Amino acid sequence: MNPGPSTAREEAEALAIQALTFVAGDGERLGRFLATTGIGPAEIRVAAGEPEFLAGVLDYLVTDEKLLTEFAAATDIDPADVGHARAVLSGNAWERDSP
């Protein structure tokens, strides 16, 4: 049974926050993230409450295979789950969710 839309969104947001925490946990990773996104350190906390920003965090993660692999290993998450969460937060159905 697939989780309902609100449950899937909540899980996707939780995964994105976990990814943001992972990125922010290392100065070099955080510096690259800030430089790439153009967001300032003081704005992250407020932005983290926005689904679009959280989708952007996952976009950032999947564009760097090494970073994605490190995140997946550190959190014991299947890298495909990041893609799924990204699709959910972007408002797109993931192919595995289709009947």
Secondary structure by P-SEA (a helix, b strand, c coil): ccccaaaaaaaaaaaaaaaaaaaaccaaaaaaaaaaacccccccccccccaaaaaaaaaaaaacaaaaaaaaaaacccaaaaaaaaaaaaccccccccc
